[in-house]
């Protein structure tokens, strides 16, 4: 049903010598997405707190 391009996990990680570039980009993008979501979640909490305070 499925034809996997890699025969082992080691081969999938190595990717014919390109694995270091591929996986480093995956890590950077994942870090950036997590950072962006966390940053805006904190920022939204601050805005909600600021606008919900009575004058």
Secondary structure, DSSP 8 states (H G I E B T S, - for coil): ----S-SSHHHHHHGGGTHHHHHHHHHHHHHHHHHHHHHHHHHHHHHHHHHHS--
